[in-house]
Amino acid sequence: MTPIENTEDRYGAVAILLHWLMAFLVIGLLALGIYMVTLPDVGFNTKKITLILYHKELGLLVLVLLAVRLGWRLTNVLPQLVAHLPDWQKIAARFVHLSFYALMFVLPMTGWLMSSAAGIPVSFFGFFTLPDFLPRDDHLFQRLIDVHKWLAYVLVLVIFVHVGAALRHHFVFKDDTLRKMLP
């Protein structure tokens, strides 16, 4: 049975749950974002509007879970990387993880700023509405769309690097890197 807290050898149940929950959410948000931008803007497209609202709410959920995950990460031991790893791979692994944290913060924030610039309120599952950080500005809204889109492309790249490295460790090196994050 997986312990609740992390150990020197593996991640605990809370870290594993947060990892996989956020992985599914982030990948789902990327897929939803790619799909919804292909829908036409003409007229009152209720399907596109509904998907955008879900995208925003789930993006905010990622931001909330990121805060929980960072809190958990800062109060728990970090399992050691496998011993045979060269220094450059240790640095690359830390860089990829820090990139995930940064992107999981910046993407929801740019989405929130984008909504502010569009003059469209952001609700968190109907519990409350977030304040606008920016006045309505159509030009800034368009620029933020581009920033948000390119950050999402960077996130896709980071996901491929992360998954590729995990699978390489599992199938080529046959070490415990991936197993540390499995229940």
Buried (B, 14 or more C-beta within 10 A) or exposed (E): EBEEBBBEEBBBBBBBBBBEBBBEBBBBBBEBBEEBBEEEEEEEBEEBEEBBBBBBBBBBBBBEBBEEBBEBBEEBEEBEBBEEBEEEBEEBBEEBBEBBEBBBBBBBBBBBBBBBBBEBEBBBEEEEEBEBEBEEBEEBBEEBBEBBEEBBEBBBEBBEBBEEBBEEBBEEEEBBBBEBBEE
